[in-house]
Amino acid sequence: MARVCYVCTKGTTFGKNVSHANNKTRRSWLPNLRRVHIVTSEGDRKHVRVCTRCLSAGKVRKA
């Protein structure tokens, strides 16, 4: 299972660390995901990873 939000498909973002001397190294930002039980539209319970923005916005119904 990848580090991707089940609702909005938010995933890992890539960029660079830039030092004071302007040296650049690769880095990544991970989304703030939580593993939750949700109720799908069919009424089934499912265990998924959802980002905290989608959780606080109420885009999923927790079981």
Secondary structure, DSSP 4 states (H G I P E B T S, - for coil): --S--TTT----EEEEEE-TT--EEEEEE---EEEEEEE-TTS-EEEEEEEHHHHHHT-S-B-
